[in-house]
Amino acid sequence: MSAAKEPTGSSKLLIDLGPLLVFFLVNFLAPVPGIAKIFFATGAFMVAMVVAVVYSAIRFRHVSPLLWFSGAMVVILGGLTLWLHDETFIKLKPTIYYVFVAALLGFGLWRDKPLLKMVLGTAYPGLSDDGWRKLTRNWALFFLFMAVLNELVWRNSSTDFWVGFKLWGAIPLTLLFAGANVPMLLRHGLNTEDPKPLEPGPVE
């Protein structure tokens, strides 16, 4: 039996972003009018997330805690969305995810144990302890910002606009923020031979 290992490269992107891309594609291409599209997309999202978890478990013999949490939320809140025919639940999912991750990172900082070092240690070789603390702080604040932003968008716009925001707003913002941390990482010892400024977990 092969040892468990973390997914990297294209496999990590497939696991982290694949279900979300399925959600977008089905929402845009579903042959139904109006609000019904979000329910088709939610069902597809649930299936794709389960596939991502199973793929990670079989291919890498490992499922990250954040992937487990995200998958469970998709199934539970997506199920409520379909059962009650109310898209509010799936719109709340990113907010809950962002707040949960920010709280975990904040708790780790409070205990002087930057949790990102446990999750992304191999992605940032050579980074000093002070660098890990700053990176963890930065991501905790970013996730809180994204939670507030998600609430503002879904509560004050149409469902189609919210879906578009997740594709053209949330994902680019996350990638830009990851890149914006690189100068700080380099100042704190990041090995420049193989820098991998990846976000800590799936984009929600």
N, C-alpha and C positions, 0 to 999 in steps of 0.2 A: 504494500500500500504506500503510495507516494505521500510525502509530507505536505502539509498545508502551506500555501504561499499566497502572498498578496497579488491581486491582478494588477498589471501595469499596462502602459501604452494604450493600444487600440482596444484591448479587452476591458480596461478600466473605463474608457470612454463609452464603450458599448453598454456596460453594466450601469454606469451612472446616468448617461444621457439617453440611452436607447428607449426606455419606457416613456420618457418625457417627449421625445420626438414622435413616438407613436401617438401619444395624446394629441399633439399639434396636428399631425397629418390627418388623423381621423376626424378631428373637429373641423378642419378646413375642407375635407373631401367628402364627408358624410352626405349622402343624397337625401337629406331631410331638411326641412325649413326651420329657421329660428332657433329657439332655445333647445329643441330636441337634439341638436348636434352635440351639446355638452354631455348628454347622457350616453350617446354612442361613444364619445371620446373617453368618458370616464370608465365605461366597461372595458374598452380596449386598453386603457391605462392599467387597470387592475390585472388583466391577463398578462400584459407585458412586464409588469413589476414582478409577478410571480415567476415568470420565465427567467427574469434577470437573477432572482434569488436562487432558483434551481440551477441555472447555468453556473453561477459563482460557486455553489456548493459542489457540483459535480466536477467542473473544470479545475477549480483551485482548492477544493476541499476546505473552503473557508468562506464565510459570509460575515462581512464587517458588521459591528453593532449598529452603525448608522444605517446600513442597508436593511438590516432586520427591522429597525424602527420605522424607516421610511416605507418599507413594504407593508408592515402591519397597518400603518396609518392609511395608506392607499386603499387597502382591502376594507378596513373598517369604515372610513369616511366615504370612500367610493360606494361601498355597500349601502350606507345610509342615504347617499345621494340618489341612488337608483331606487331604493325601496320607498323612500318618502317623496321621490320626484322633486327634490329640492337641491339645486346646485350650490347652495350656501355651504354645505359640508365640504365639498371638494375645494371650494375657494378658501376655506379656513385651513386646509392642510398645510400650505406653505408657512402660514403664520405660526402654527403650532410647532412645526419642524424648526423654524428659525429660532423661536423662543427657547425651545428645548435644548438645542445645540449651544446657543449663547449661554444658557444657564449652566450647562455642563462645563463649558470652557471657563466661565467665571468662577465656578466652584473650584475647578482645578487651580486657577490662579490664587484664589483665597487660601488653598491648602499648600501653596507653593509647589504644585505639581502640574506644570503645563501639559495638558492632555494631548495637545497636538504632537508633542514629541513621541508619544506612544503610538500615535496613528500614522504620522508622516515622517518618522525618523529617517528612513531610507531615501526619502524624496529630497531631503535637505542635508546632505552629508557635510559635516564640519561645522554646522551651525552651533554657536555658543548657547549656553543656558540663558543668557540675557536676551539673545535673539529669539529663542523659543518663547520666552515670556512675552516679548513685544509682539511676536507673530500671533500668539494666542489671544492677547488683548485686542489686537487689531481685528481679528476675525470675530471675536465675541461682539465687539461694537458694530461691525458690519452686519452681522446677522440680526442684531436688534434693529438696526436701520432698515433692513429688508423686511422684517416683520411689520414695522410701522408702515412702510411703503406699500406692502401687499394689502394691508387693511384699508389704506386710503384709496387704493386703486379699485379694489373689488366693491367697496361700499359706495363709490361715487362714479361708477362707469358701467357700461353694458358688459355682458358676459363675453361677447366677441372682443371687446377692447381689452378685458382682463387677460384673455388667452393670448392676444397679440402682445401684451405687455410682458408676459412670462417668456415669450420667445424673443422679442426684440428689445426687451428692457432688462429682465432679471438675469438672463444668461450673459449678455454682454457686460452688464455691471459687475457680475461675479468674476468674469475673466479679466476685466480691466483692473479690478481691485487686487486680484492675485498678482498681476503684473506690476502694479504700483508698489507692492511689497518687496520686489526684487532688490532695489537699491539698499533698503534697510537690511535685507538678508546678506547682501554682499559685505556690508560694513561689519557684520557680526559673524564672519567666518564661513559663509556658504562656499562650498567647493564649486568653482565656476566651470569645472570640466564637464559636469553633467547636471546643471541646474534644472529643477522640475517644479516650477511654481504652480502646483496644483491646489485646487480648493479642497478643504477637508470634508469630503463627502459629496453625495449627489446634489446636483442643482435642483432646487424644488420649484 
